[in-house]
């Protein structure tokens, strides 16, 4: 079967070159803005630079003009007759602000339009992506936290700042991400929006894009299950749910009615799902909580009874404690072999060793294999994920191929994890296999780009 390399470049330019406004606000990280503009232009996109007055204290307008290929706008009164903020807002198919200072976030949240950048953001109907950069204490301040939450509720996309050394000499959250990450994240957001609607020429209504999933019902699981040891502790994993949420968001943007079965996903990660349903032609999205493996099995089977496809992107724990405690298990009682509250007596331990008594584990149900063996709805498409690492018995792909043959899902997306790959707000790379373990496609890029690849494969395989 021929391979398809469905990587970042395909998703980054969903319908060819785009018109991008790059905003720059007052931060020492403004020196990275020219690199962002260069990366966009290298991919064929047309750019316009808009800077605040504070930004021009950190980087000169000539530098931005040179890399963007045009004049740099600043104030709403630079050319009043041109009504430039309206023209820019209608021209833009994407707005990226990098860096976005705490002051700029506050002004956008308040609906201010006292310079060309904020006025353009208030005017445009294009996706707006903000990459904040500031000191850790400013990022953590309650006012900034509220402003970020407000902007996300309104559908603006916030790229989380990096953790690392800051200009002040401190280290913490607030560092502007690398330009490559900002460009990939912004273009990934544009790719998702392209599946729903994007502005046409000035003076026209946005065109709805009824994708190939219109009218389909898709169940997506996401997140990592938590298996309780006692009311305080649990066995878990590193999954944040970002990839599953990206799949659910992209499916809704393509017109599907989506149920996300969510295991312990933060509101911040879930936020883009609401925005995916706001565009013309988009489908619906509903979230069902399922914190443990047993909860997830019940929820997925129930919701999948009327689904066209099920995508198991959740990281489900393989084991759970056989006898979780009804109260917090005290370390000193475990070390002495005492019976945990609500549990059973464990093997006696050497009181002087300080080694906790073992926790008995039982195997959780294999939800994916169960769906394949006994589909809740005949003929539905089953897609699984396999997060793998290499070991002495083989590499991640070899382990994934063996799992594909064991599970029998129609598609299995194998992704290597660890060393900054896979889990969290980082790029992803997958090799998609069929039930015999043969490669169907592969791709790498943002989680949104991987979602688009998988949904292309799903749409091709659903009965017409």
N, C-alpha and C positions, 0 to 999 in steps of 0.2 A: 504494500500500500504506500503511495507516495507520501513523503513527509511535507508538512506545511510549517514553515517558520513564521509563527504569528506573533512576533515580538513587539517591542515597544514602538518601533517606527510605524508599524501599521496602525496601531491604535492612536498614536500621537497626532496623526494627520487624517482624521476620519473622512474628510471629504476634500482633501487638498489644503493648500495654504490658507491661513486665516489672518484676520486683521486683529492685532493685539495691542491694547493700550498697556504700557508698562508704567505704573506709578511708583514714585520714589518719595519717601517721607524722611523726616529729620532723624537720622540715626547714623552712628559711625559706620554701620554696615552698608551704607549707601554706596560704598566703593565697589560692592559686588553687583550693582545694578547693570553696569555695562556688559558684564559677562552673561547675565541673564538675557539681555537684548541680543548679544552675539549668538547665543545658542538658539534662540528663536529664529533669527534671520538665517542661520545655517541650515535650518530645517525648512526654509522657504516661506516663513511667515512674514507678513508686513507689520512693522511696529511703529508706534508713536509714543514718545516719552513725555510724561507729565510729572513735574516735580513740584513739591511744596517749597515755599521760601526757605523753610528750615533745612530742607534737603540740599539746597544750593550752598549752604554753609559748609557742607561736607564734601560735595562733589560739584564740579563746575558744569554749567549748561553746555559749553562746547564739547566736553567729553561725551555727554549723553547724546548730543546732536550728531556727533561724528559716528557713533555706533548705530544709532537708530535711523540715520539717513534723512532726518528732517528736523525742523525747529522744535524746541522744547517749550511746552506751555507751562505756565505757572499760575497766573491770576485770571479771574473772571473778567477783569477790566482791561486786559492786554489788548483785546480787539473786540469791544462791545458790539459792534455792528455785525460781527460774524456769528454771534451767539455760539461761541466755540464749544461750550460744555454740551449743548444739545447735539451739535454736529459730531463731536467725538463719541458721545453716548450712543448715537445711532450708527456710527461707523464701526464701533467695536463689536467683535464677535467674542472677545474674551478680554477681561481686565485683570491684570496681575499687579498687586502692590507689594513690592519687596525692596527695602524693608518697610514694614508697617509699624510705626511707632505707637507707644501707648496713647499719645495725644491724638494721633490719627484715628485709632480704634474708637476712642471716646467721641470724637467729632462725627464719625460715620454712624455710630450707635445713636447719637442724638439727632441725626438727620440734618446736620449742619451742611451748608453749601457755600462756605466762605472763601474757597479757592477753587481753582480749575479742577483739581483732582477730586475733591469731595462732591463738587457739583456734577462732575461726569458720572461718578458712582451713583449719585441720586437719580440721574437721568437714564442710565443705560438699562436695558433688559438682558444684557449678556451676562454669563456667569462671572462672578467676581471672586477672585482668589486672593487672600491676604496672607502674607508671610511675616508674622510679627518678629521684632527684634528689640530687646530691651534688657535692662538688668533684671535678675531673678526676682528681687523684691517687688519690682514694678509689675512683672508678669503674674506674681502670686497675689498682688494686692486685690482686695475684694472688689474694688471698682473695675479693674481690668477683667477680672473673672466674670463679673456681671455683664460687662460690655461684650466680651467674647461669646458668652451664652446667648445674649440678645442677637448678635449678628448671625450666629449659627441658626437660631430659630427663624430668622428672616431668609435663610437660604444662602447666605454668603459662606464661602468655604475657607476655613482657617487651616493652614499648614502648621502643625505644632513646631515650635522652635526646638532647636537641638540643645542638648546639655553639654557644656564644655567651658573652656576658658573664656572669660569676658574681658572687655577692654579695661574695666576697673581693676583687674587683677584677681577678681573673684572667679569662682567657677560654679556653674549651675545652669538651670533652664533659662533660656532667653536668647541664646546664640542663633543668628540667622542660619538656616540650613544651607548646605552647598547649593550653588546655582543649578546644578544638574537635577537635584531632587526637587527644587521648586518648579523648574520647567516641566519635569515629568509629572509632578502632581497636578499642575495647572492644566496641562494638555490632557491628562487623564480625566479631569473633571469636565473638560470640553468634550471629550469623546463620549462620556456618559450623557451629557446634555444633548449631544447630537442625535442620540437615539430617541429623544423625546421631542424637542423643538429647538430651533435656534433662529435668531432674528434674520429676516430677509433684508433686501435693500431698504434704504430709508423711505419711510412713507408707506410701507407694507405691513400687514399683520404678520406675527410669527406664524410659521407654517407648522402644523401638527405633523408628526411623523409616526404613523401607525405602523409599528414594526411587525416582524413576523411572529411575535408572541402575543399580539392583540387577541384577547379572549381566552388565552391559555391560563391555566391555574398551576402555579409552581410552588412547591414547598422547599424551603432552604433551611438547613440547620446551620448554626454558627456558634462560635464561642467554645469555651472549655468547661466541661462538667466539674463540679466540686462534690466529692464523695465524703460525707461527714465522718470524722473520727469521734467528735463530741460536738457540743454546740459552738465551740470556739475554733477547733482545728478541722482541716479537711485535707484530702488528697486531691491535687489538681494538676494543671499543666500550664504551659506558657501561652496558650492561645488567647488572643484578644478579641477574636471574632471579626476582624477587619475584612478578611477575604470573603467570608460568607455574607457580610453586610454589603460589600461591593457587588457581589453577584445578585443579591436581592434588589439592590437599588437599580442596577442596570436592567434587570428583568422587568421591574415596574416601569422604568423609562421606556422600554420597548413595548409596553402595552399589556404586560401580563398582570394577573391578579396574584399577588405574592403573599405567602404566609412565611414569616421568619420565626423559626423555633429557636429561641435565643437562650444560651446557657451563660449566665454571668457576664453579660456585655455591658460596658459602661454607657451611660447616656450620650457621652461625647461621640463614641464610635457609632452609636445608633442614629445620630442626628441626620446624616445624609439621606437616610431612607425616607424621611418625610419630604425632603426636597425633590426626590425622584418622582413623586406622584403629583407634583404641582403643575407640570407642563401639559399643554394640550395633547391629547392622544395617549397620555400615560395611563397605566393601570392603577391598581390599589395595592396597599401594603398593610398587613396586620402582623403584630408581634405577639407571640405566645411564649411565656417564660417556661423554662425547663432546666432547673439548676443541676439536677443529678442525671445520671445515665438512665435510671428507671423512669424518671419524669420525661426525659427526652424520647425514650422508646414509645411511651404511651402517647405523647403529643404528636410525634411524627406519624405514627400509624393512624391516629385519629384524623389528622389533617390531610394525610395522603389518600384518604379513601375516595376523594373526588379530584385528585391532582393528575395533571398530564405528565409531570416530571417531578422527581425528588432529587435534590442536590444535598448530599450529606457532607457539608464542609466543616461541621463541628468536630472538635477534638474530644472524643468520648473516652473517659477513663476506662482502661481495660479491667481494673479491679476496684472493689470497694470494701471497706471494713465490714466484717461479718457481724460485729456487735458494737455499733457506735454507742458511745456513752450518752446517757441522758443528762449528765452534768459534766462540767469540765473535769477531765481526768488530771489529777495532781501528779506531778512528776515523782514526788517522793513516794506516793502510794504505788505507782507503777514499778519503781525501783525495788520496792519491798515485796512485790508480787501480790499486792492487795487487789481485790475485785473492783474493777471500774464501775462507777454508778451506772446502772442500766445495762451492764454488760455481763460477761462471764469471767470466771476466775482464769487467769493465765498461768502458764508454767512458772513456778517459783523462780525468782531471780536471786542472785547473791546480793544481800542487802548492802554489802560493803562495796560492790562494784559500781553502783550508780548507773547501771545499764537498764533502760526501760524494758519491761516485759514485751514480747513480740505482739504485734497487732495482727490478728488473723484476717486474711483477705479472701474474698470470694470473687469469682469471675463475673463481670457484667455481661449482659447480652450483647451479641454482635448485631447492632441495629442494621448495618448495611447488608450483611449476609442474610439477615432475616427478611429484609425487603425484597431481595432478589429471589429467595426461595419461596416466599409467600407474598406477592405484591398486593398491597391494599386495594389496588384497582388493576384489573387485567390490562396489559398492553402499555402500562406507563413506563417512562424512561427513568432508569436509576443511574445516578452519577455519584461516584464516591471520591474521597480524597485520601491520600496516603502520605503522611509526613514521615520521612525516612531519614536515617543517617547511615553512613557506611560503617562496616566493622570487618572483622577478620573473615567473615563468611561471604562478603560481597559488598558492592557499593549500593547507594540509595536506589538507583534505577533497577538493579537486579532484585533487591528486596521488594520494590514496587511491582515488578513484573510477576513475581511469585504471588504477591497479594492479589493482583488482578485475576490470576487464574483461580485462586482460592475463593474469592468473593463472587466473581461472575457478574459484576456490574457492567452495564452497557458501556460506560466510560469510567476510567479511574485516573484522576489527576495526581501524579506523583511529584512531590516537591521535597527537595533536600532542605533540612532545617539545621539551625545552629550556626555559630560563627557570624551572627548578624544577618542571617537569611531566614525568610519565611515568616516567623512569628513577629507581630508588632507592626509599627509604622515604618516598614522597610520594603524594598522591592521584593518581588516574588518571581520564581521561575518554575514552570511545570512541564512535565512530559505526560501527555494524555495517551492512555493505553486502552486497548479493547479487551474483551473478556479472555482472549488468548495471550494477553501480555504483549501484543504487537503495538508499535507506536502509530498513533493516529495523527498527532500534531504536537508541537511544542511551542512555547513562547516564554518571554520574560519581560518584565517591566513593572509598572505599578500594579497594585491590587485591582484597580479599575480596568486596566488593560487586560489582565488575566481574566477578569470577569467577562469582558467582551469576547475574548477568544472562546471561552467555554460556552457562552450563550450562542455564538455562531454555530458551534458543533451541535448543541442541543436543538436549535431551530432546524438544522438540516435533517435531524433524525426523527423529529416528531411527525406523526402521520398528518397528511394535508387534509 
